[in-house]
Amino acid sequence: MIYKNAVGRRVTIPFHGSRVLHPKVVKSILRDADLTPESLNKLL
């Protein structure tokens, strides 16, 4: 999946079925997408 934020920055988010992403991977994705955990919760 590819996430694109308001300024056009793109981040690839891995999708592996029922596997849970490692917390460091999630943190890296959030950093690359310029998101905070709180803003992610608002999007969900």
N, C-alpha and C positions, 0 to 999 in steps of 0.2 A: 504494500500500500504506500502511496506517496502523499504526504501532507504538505500543503502549501499555505503559508501564513499570509497575512494581509499585505505585507510588503513584497510578496512573491518568492520568499525563501522556501526551498523545497527540502524535505527530509524523507528518506526512505525508512519505513517502519516494517520490520520483519513480521511475517505471519506464518506460524508453524502449527496450525490446527489447535490442538488442546494443550500445547506446551506453554508454560508460563515463562515470560521473559525474565532474565536475571535483573535484579534491581540496578546494577551498574549499567546495563544496556538501556533500561528505561531512563535513567538519569542522563545518559549520553544523548538519547533521542530528545528529551526535553530541552537539554542545553542547545542542541543543534537547531531545534525549532524555536528557540527563544521563548520557551514557555516555563511557567512555574507549576509545581504540583497543584496549586490552588486554581490556576487558570485551566489546567487540564480537567479538573473536576467540574468546573463550570461548563466546559464543552461537552462533557459526558452527560 
